[in-house]
């Protein structure tokens, strides 16, 4: 089974293509918004995917840059939510 980071990276690559082609390698700490990879509409796709893919519930108050804006932040967020739900890998 793929690890969380590779699954997140694959989702971003497949879901948010750019005019220059899909992002090949995204710095884990880089803002997806500032990089132009994701916008506010993309957040809806991301949240839906997170809930379906990882079996977690993304609370409204969690939809903030500190939780979801960057690969590293997303991985940490998913790990915490899965642990809270008793689903840790």
Phi, psi and omega per residue, in radians:
X1 nan 2.413 3.123
X2 -1.173 2.619 3.089
X3 -1.374 2.953 -3.061
X4 -1.033 -0.797 -3.090
X5 -1.058 -0.767 -3.121
X6 -1.187 -0.570 3.084
X7 -1.189 -0.712 3.100
X8 -1.118 -0.810 -3.141
X9 -1.067 -0.731 3.126
X10 -1.114 -0.724 3.111
X11 -1.075 -0.823 -3.133
X12 -1.073 -0.823 -3.132
X13 -1.041 -0.761 -3.066
X14 -1.403 -0.445 -3.016
X15 -1.711 -0.529 -3.033
X16 -2.084 1.132 3.114
X17 -1.178 2.589 3.100
X18 -1.909 2.872 3.110
X19 -0.987 -0.485 3.136
X20 -1.538 0.163 -3.082
X21 1.788 2.973 -3.115
X22 -1.154 2.574 3.103
X23 -1.089 2.223 -3.087
X24 -1.460 -0.961 3.127
X25 -2.319 2.079 -3.102
X26 -1.836 2.235 3.044
X27 -1.047 2.228 -3.067
X28 -1.009 -0.522 -3.117
X29 -1.610 -0.078 -3.068
X30 -1.355 2.477 3.099
X31 -1.195 2.216 3.100
X32 -1.198 -0.522 3.116
X33 -1.267 -0.865 -3.130
X34 -1.109 -0.543 3.124
X35 -1.353 -0.127 -3.128
X36 1.330 0.267 -3.120
X37 -1.436 -0.691 -3.079
X38 -2.267 2.538 3.060
X39 -2.163 -3.023 -3.068
X40 -1.100 -0.579 3.083
X41 -1.193 -0.649 3.112
X42 -1.087 -0.498 3.113
X43 -1.045 -0.680 3.126
X44 -1.078 -0.773 3.094
X45 -1.095 -0.748 -3.138
X46 -1.065 -0.856 -3.109
X47 -1.069 -0.775 3.124
X48 -1.055 -0.782 3.139
X49 -1.127 -0.777 3.134
X50 -0.990 -0.801 -3.106
X51 -1.137 -0.764 -3.118
X52 -1.251 -0.821 -3.031
X53 -1.226 -0.643 -3.013
X54 -1.988 -0.007 3.094
X55 1.165 0.561 -3.134
X56 -1.982 2.890 3.028
X57 -1.918 2.152 3.108
X58 -1.626 1.899 -3.139
X59 -1.273 2.599 -3.123
X60 -0.930 -0.705 -3.104
X61 -1.229 -0.199 3.102
X62 -1.527 -0.179 -3.111
X63 -1.472 1.230 -3.137
X64 -2.383 2.725 -3.122
X65 -0.934 -0.602 -3.116
X66 -1.073 -0.406 -3.125
X67 -1.768 -0.653 -2.929
X68 -2.160 -0.004 -3.053
X69 -1.699 1.362 3.100
X70 2.435 2.625 -3.114
X71 -1.065 -0.837 -3.119
X72 -1.053 -0.763 -3.140
X73 -1.129 -0.723 3.115
X74 -1.086 -0.770 3.140
X75 -1.059 -0.827 3.116
X76 -1.056 -0.765 -3.134
X77 -1.062 -0.814 -3.132
X78 -1.085 -0.775 3.133
X79 -1.039 -0.769 3.138
X80 -1.132 -0.827 -3.107
X81 -1.125 -0.694 3.112
X82 -1.156 -0.681 3.108
X83 -1.130 -0.745 3.119
X84 -1.069 -0.589 -3.123
X85 -1.547 0.018 -3.131
X86 1.297 0.452 -3.090
X87 -1.973 0.267 -3.064
X88 -0.979 2.454 -3.129
X89 -1.374 nan nan
